[in-house]
Amino acid sequence: MASSVISSSPFVCKSSKDLGLSSFPKSSQISVNRCQKKSISRKIVSVMAPQRSSSTTGSVKTGMTMTEKILAKASEKSQVVPGDNIWVNVDVLMTHDVCGPGAFGIFKREFGEKAKVWDPEKIVVIPDHYIFTTDKRANRNVDIMREHCREQNIKYFYDITDLGDFRANPDYKGVCHVALAQEGHCRPGEVLLGTDSHTCTAGAFGQFATGIGNTDAGFVLGTGKILLKVPPTMRFILDGEMPSYLQAKDLILQIIGEISVAGATYKTMEFSGTTIESLTMEERMTLCNMVVEAGGKNGVIPPDATTFNYVENRTSVPFEPVYSDGNASFVADYRFDVSKLEPVVAKPHSPDNRALARECKDVKIDRVYIGSCTGGKTEDFVAAAKLFHASGKKVKVPTFLVPATQKVWMDVYALPVPGSGGKTCAQIFEEAGCDTPTSPSCGACLGGPADTYARLNEPQVCVSTTNRNFPGRMGHKEGQIYLASPYTAAASALTGHVTDPREFLQ
Amino acid sequence: MAASLQSANPTFSRTLASPSRSSFAPFRSPFVRFDTASASFNYKPLVSREASSAFVTRSAAEPQERKTFHGLCYVVGDNIDTDQIIPAEFLTLVPSNPEEYEKLGSYALIGLPAAYKERFVQPGETKTKYSIIIGGENFGCGSSREHAPVCLGAAGAKAVVAQSYARIFFRNSVATGEIYPLDSEVRVCDECKTGDVATVELREGDSILINHTTGKEYKLKPIGDAGPVIDAGGIFAYARKAGMIPSAAA
């Protein structure tokens, strides 16, 4: 439901208190002013765009945002506006071990025991949540999915049978959102749904991607369609050169801290600007991954050469990128000068409980967790390794490393870390005293069965590269989780306190 | 002048719920039996409509213009996320499996911090004595896990009255028909206490929440676009009605 407020002036400058602007110091620690070329406004400006009126004759075409265009095409309409309830064709449906059994259960109940899925090549089943556990029900759920996939002839089932050695399973991938990207299932312009809230990650590829429940998934399994309400779009324009100590995780934590955990409810978050253009695909994925933490329906980034290069190396399925029209309407506009930003964390117990990392340096921590779809990708580990190597020190607290997928795990053991003289991440992690990188899965990001590796079973303080820190998220109800970037997590591991990565990176 | 956001060509329009039973198969699980006798709880249910012995989701049970929920309130605060509603360790339970559905109910809201002295479901029981959950802002935020509205419904709650919802939770509530999500206009969670006796009356246009313990009445916002789906009895029933999918398989 788009806001119905029309600003009387085209510019609404929120008070700096509202926007937390006062927390952006002209810090002497930022020694180089990286602001380039044109003078970019130092303020965060929020603009309420005038509401687009629906045409009375229907003959004048209004500009559409990227999301509106994707949904229009997917619903075979020439035009949609926010608020429209439309039946949309689905390009890819993803499910995993936790929600898959329920989704298929509903599919069979509603369409019949002998029913067939709408398209066995458009469904991707990725066991990833509760894999390396002795929990019988968890193991059974993977078996249930195997049965369904066999029966339905599902083309993409990233199965695992040998739980003792993940590498003995050639099909097994790991964390679904990272696997979807790595296996070429994410393509610009498409509609991708998943039975997981972080399905919004795929919006990094310029597609409409959002999380749905079992019942909706059961419906899609049978029909290939879903009923969706077109969301209005909030635009976030990020400009400026990314400081060397800042990562996409800092950007999204910054934004969520700005607009709150319900700031984007029912809305699209569209990210653009020179900073976005400079981000790699994995960094863009991190950004879109946490859109749901702001309540967002989907996140989206205009596809460009970086996107096409990534996608075309992984799939030969043709795609059609779309872009927001120049005269499209946005329900809000936020601008950030990224060169002025500092590493941030989200303090317990909310992703919007933002604070500067350097202002939390007195917070003693018990452990560090680097993993998940948010912060367990190859580049996340390379970043952590870079920082460890630059410090030359050892970690002061248990540091758990959970690569998101098999590919990431292999990269951790094979890729040389820039500036380290050819060392791999794994070597650097070992030298720094981290735990050995473990089998790839969602791991302890969401707690999981009691025997999950790195689960928070005591009321400890953990700095984590994951996505949520509500009470009990990683296991123990009184556990204190500080969400952070891989750089910040690594820096914190070295000091035993929440630490700004600039302590080691400048 | 705020322009309406309704499309010029809506694919459906909000209609009054028909008082007569529709001919479509109600959205229900043939597997799950809601057997009041077997539950070990010992409270007197205050519901004004007795659930039938065959399990039918509440929204499909009586597709009438007026619907009433009556019972005790359980009050929570803002940003009650899905991990508090149903901690991740219980997600191995598959909601479409009848036994596990019941078990999910026993864990409803077990993730709430210790500050919540009163438990939603007593230890060792599968049903709650609270029919109506009163929430603050952003109820149900976090995961897309359908286990969240399902466990609340499985435990026996009928409706949530919250200031606002996270979209996936709201959508899942509507799609499953497990629990009726309603929006209050004011911060009802500040004015109600756990244990208050309340009634929610759903009417075309102006639904209300009556707190019998305090004597206060609150207007509830119209259900909006989700109305037709809820009235039909969930997304499958709605789709059958709209001719999107054929009638339930024989």
Interface residues (C-beta under 8 A of the other chain):
Chain A: M1 A2 S4 V5 I6 Q51 R52 S53 S54 S55 T56 G58 V80 V81 P82 G83 D84 N85 I86 W87 V98 C99 P101 G102 G105 I106 R109 E110 F111 G112 A115 H129 Y130 D135 R137 A138 R140 N141 I144 T195 D196 S197 T199 G211 I212 G213 N214 T215 D216 F219 G222 T223 K225 L227 K229 V261 A262 T265 Y266 V292 G295 K297 S350 L446 G447 G448 P449 A450 R468 F470 P471 G472 R473 G475 K477 E478
Chain B: M1 A2 A3 S4 L5 Q6 S7 A8 N9 P10 T11 F12 S29 P30 F31 N79 D81 D83 Q84 P87 A88 E89 L91 T92 L93 V94 P95 S96 N97 G111 L112 P113 A114 E137 N138 C141 G142 S143 S144 R145 E146 H147 P149 S164 Y165 A166 R167 I168 R171 N172 A175 T176 G224 D225 V229 G234 I235 F236 Y238 A239 M244 I245 A248 A249 A250
